[in-house]
Amino acid sequence: MGARGTAEAHRVATPLELFVDLCFVVAVAQAADRLHHALSSGHPSQALTSYPMVFFAVWWAWMNFTWFASAYDTDDIAYRLAVFVQIAGVLVLAAGVPRLFNDHDLTVVTLGYAIMRVSLASQWLRAAYSDPPLRRTNIRYAVGVSVCMLGWLVVLVLSGGWQVAAFGVMVVAELSVPVLAERHGSTTWHPRHIAERYGLFTLIVLGESVLAATLAVQSALDAGEALGRLLVIAGGGLLVVFSMWWVYFATPTEQPVTETGLDSFWWGYGHYVVFASAAAVGAGLAAAVDQATAVDGALSHRGATAAVAVPVALYLGGIAFVRRRNQVPRQRGAFVVAAVGVLGVMAVDLGVLAVGAVMAVLVTVVLLTAASPERVPLGDAN
């Protein structure tokens, strides 16, 4: 299992990587669906606590696979079989998402993690054996993910507030493993490959948003609800999702992700906000449809608009953060202003449509500033 080159030409996502992403779609859909029902039924506290936990479990599992594959995807029989084991773990994790969201029951999710970690640790040990220059780094990864797995087993036996606090401790521990492992030697991940993989996952979560909103509108139409209110939400939702796609891919995906060192961690970890908020937008649109058609009645009009506006604002903030080193400064300012504007229109009667209008204006600004000579070089933004 030799390391892949960081400057390898024509490095693109493989069919196996796309297959893994397809399996993660199931987990993302489960998380978005649970969030939708929590919002519509008037349980914002559950949404604010459970959704970040659930999405961290999904996102971090995807991160573990993606960065290892960028450095050591040999695509031989042993590698493929190990990835199939990880896929099995992903599907088990997805099956446990409703329990984690509703009851903070980590049993099934932890089982899925354990299946994935057995495979991942074996992959790191194989890489350590095959790549002597980075043996120390790879062994640290293998030990780190194994120790964290033991930590999750401890979290599993706790309950109540202790379990929530321990979950937070384990999040810090998990995020620390790559930082500590690569202190004395960085794995050979491919910048353009990583950029493409993140772009593909962004498409996945945006697709889930479109699907969630479409199913909600379909259910309302089947029930014979008023078409006018649905058209306002659907029109605003389309503007929002189209604009979210546009502003993310405004920077070419073939551009190098970032420099090495801590910058790569900030870029990679910052995408948690981008991914989680993008998936949450679909849940918010579905909740807005429920409110407009009086499906539940527990959510106010302003609350329904907030269910869309808040994740959109977080999405814009996340993009501004991860793109801060290769984005036109005026664009960064526009992202901040747009995020504030999105939150400001929550009190407007046609809230979702107003959010879409703000996003459309942001796209216009991005287009007008894209050709500006005021572009900061990748390494000169300190």
N, C-alpha and C positions, 0 to 999 in steps of 0.2 A: 504494500500500500504506500506508494510513493506520493510525495506532496505535489499538488498541481502548481503550475507556474502562475505567478501573480500577473504576468504580462502575456499570458496565453491568448493568442488571437482567436477571434470568433467563438469565445466562450459564451454559451447560452444555456438556459435551463434545459434539463434533460427530460425525456418522457417520464422517468421515474420521479423526478422532482415534481412535475406537474400532477402526477398521480397522488403523491403525498399531499399536495395542496388541495386536491379534490376531496380527500378524506377530511382535511381540516375544515372544509366548507360545512360539514355536518356539525362540528362543534361550534363554529361561529353562528350558524343558524339557530342552534339550541340556545346559545347565550342571548342572541337578539330577540328570540321569541319569548324567553322568560322575562327579559327587560320590558318588552311590549306589554305583557300581561300585568306586570307589577305597576307600570305607569298607569294603565287604563283602570286598574282596580283601586287606584288611590293609595298606593304604598310606596311613596318616594324614598322613605328611609331604607326599605328593602332594596330598592334599585340602586341607591347610592353606596350601599355596603356590599351587596352580593355581586353586582355586575362587575366592579373592578376586580374582585377576587376571581370570579369565573374567567374573565377575559385574560387575566394574568396567567392562569393555568394553561389556557389555549395558546396564547402568544409565546410564552416561554418554551413550551414544547416545540413550537414551530421554529423558534430561534435556535434551539439546540441542534435541531436537524440541519437547518439551512447553513449555518456558519461552518459546521463540520463538513458538510457536503461540498462547500465552496473550496475547502482546502484539500480534501482527501477523497473525492468521488472517483474511485477507480472503476466503477461500474462492472466489476467482475461478479462471479457467482456468489462469493462470500459476502460481498458488499450488498448485493441485491437482497439476499436472504435476511441479512441484518436489518435492512430497511423495511422489509415486509413485517418483521417482528415489531418495529417501531410503528408501522401503520396499524397493526393490531392494537397496540397500546393507545394510539390516537382514537380509535373507534370506541374502546372501552372508556376512555376519558370523556368522549362526547356523550356516551350513555349516562355518565354520572353528572353531567352539567345541571339537569333539573334538580337533582337532590342537593347539590352544593348551593344552588341559587335559592331554593325555597327553604331548606332546612339546615344549611351549613353542614351537611353531611358529606364528609370528604372521602368516604370509604371507596366508592367506585372510582373517583378521580385519582385517588392515591394508588389504587390497583393499576390503573392505566399508566400512571407515571412509572410505577415499578417495572412494568413490562418494557416501557421505552428505555428506562435507565439501564436495565440489564444489557440491552442491545447497544446503547450508546457507550457505556463504559467499555464493553468489549471492542467496539470500534476504536476508541481512543487508545486502548492497550495495543491493538494491532498496529495502529499508526506509530505508537512509541517504538515498537519492535522494528518497524520497517523504515523509520525516518530518524536515524541516530542524532542528527544535528538538533532536532526538536524533541528528543526523547523526554527530557526533563519537563518541558511544557505539556506534552501529551499525557504524561503520567500524572501531572498535577490536575489536569482535566478529569482523568479517570477517577482519581481519588476524590476530587471535589464533588462530582456529580453523585458518587456513591455515598459520601458522607451526608450530603444534602438529602438523599433518599432516606437515610436513617432518620434524619431530622423530621421529614414528613411523616414517618411512622410514629414518632413521638407526638406530633401535632394531632394525629388521628385519635389518640387515646384521651386527649384533653376535651373540654367542653366549655360552652358559654364564652365569657369574655377571655378566659385563658386561651382558648383555641384561636380566637380572632387575633389576640396579641402575638401568639406564637406564629400564626400565619404571616404577620408582618415581619417578624424576625427572620422567617425562612425566605421571604422575598428578598430581604437584604443579603442573606447568605447566598442565594442563587445568583443574584446580580454580581456578587463579589467573586464568584468562581472564575469567570473569564479574565477579570482584571488581575487577580492574583496569579493565574496560570500563565499569563502572557507577559509578566514583568521582565523576564529574562530571555524572552524569545517569542516573536509573534508568529502565529500560524499563517500559512500562505493563502489566505482567502483572496479571491479575485474581485477587485473593486467594481468592475462593470457587471460581473456576474451577480454580485450582491445587490447592486442597484436594480438590476432586472428582477431579481427574486422579490425584493421589496415592492417594486412596482406591480408585479403580478399579484402579490397578496393584497395590495391596495385595491386592485380590480376585484378581487374576491369579496372584500368587505363592502365595497360599493355595490357590487352585484347583489349581495344579501339585502342591502338597503332597498334597492329597486324591487326585489322579490317581495319583501315584507310589505312595502307600500301597495304593490299591485294586488296582493292577496287580500289586504284590508279593503281596498276599493271594490274588488270583486265581490267580497262577502256583503258589503253594504248595498251594492247594486242588486245582488240576488235577493236581498231582503226588501227591495223596492224603495230605498231611501232617496231623498231629494238629490237630483243630479247636480244642481247648482253649487251647493256647498262642497260636493266632492270634486267638482271641476276646479274650484279655487285651490283646494289642498293639493290635488294632483298637479295642477299647473305650477304651483309654488314648489312642490316636491321635485318636479322635473328640473326646474331652474336650479334648485339646490344641488341635486346630484350631478347634473351636467357641469355645473360650475366647480364642484368639488373635484371632479375628474380633471378639469381643465387646469386648475391652479396647481394640482399636484404634479402633473406632467408638463408644466410650463418649462421646467428645467429638463433638458434631454436626459433620458435614462442612461445613455451611453457615457455621460460625463462621469469622471471618477467620483466615487462616493465621498471621499474625504481623505485627509492625510492619515498616516499611521498614528499609533499612540492613543491617548485618551479621546481625541476627536472622533475616532471610529466608534468608541463606546457611546459617546453622547449621541451620535447619529443613529446608531442601532437601537439604543434604549429609548430615545425620544420618539421612535415610531410606535411605541406602545400607545401613546396618546393619539397619534394619527389613526392607527388601526381601530382602537377601541371606540373612538368617537365616530369614525365613519360607519361602523356597524350599528352604533347607537342611533344614528340619524334615521335609519330604516324603522327601528322600533318607535322612535318619536313620531314619524309620519303615520305609522299604523295607529298609534295612540290618538293622534289628531283626528284621524278618520273615525275612530270609535267615539270621540267626544262630539264631533260634528253630527254624527248620526244617532247619538244618544244610546249607544250600545251598552254602556255601563253607567254613565252618569256620575262617576266618582271623580272625574277630572274636569276642572274648570277650563274655560276657553284660554285664559292666560297660561294655565298650567300646560295645556296641550301645545301652545306655541313655544313655551319654554322647553318642552320635551324635544323640540326640533332645534331651537335656537342655541341652547347650551352646548349640545355636542358639536354643532357647526362651529361655534366660537372656539371650542377646544381644538377642533380639527385645524382651524386657521392658525391658532397659536402653536400647535404642534409642527405644522409645516414651516412656519416662520423660524422656529427653533432649529429644526434639523437642516434647514437650508440656509442658515444664517451666514455661512462662509462662502457660498457661491450664488448669492441672490443680490440683485440690484438693491442698494440701500433704500431707495424710494419705494420699492416693492415691499420691503419689510415693514416700512411705516404704513403702507396701504393695508397690509394684512392685519396689523394691530387696530387700525381705524375700523376696518370691516368687522373685526371680531366685536369691537365695542358697539358698532352700529347694529349688528345682528342681535345683540342682547337688548339694545335700546328699542327695537321694534316689537318687543314681546307684548307691549300694551296696545298695539294696533289691532283693529278689528280683523283685518285680513292678514293675520300674523304670519302664517306660513308663506303666503304669497309675498309679503314684505321681506321676509328673510331671503327668499329667492331673488328679489329685486336687488337687495344689497350684494348678494353673491354675483349677480350679473354685472353690476357696476365694478366689482373687484376684478372680474375677468377682463373687462374693458381696460382697466388701469394696467393690469399685467401685460396685455397686448401692446399698449401704448409705450410702456417702459421697457419692453423686452429688447428693443434695439438700442437702448441708451448706452452711451460709452461709459457711463458711471457704473462699471461692474468691478467688483472687488475680486482680485485674484485669490485662488483657493487658499494660499498660505499667508496672505497679507491682511487678514481681517482682525488681527489682535489689537 
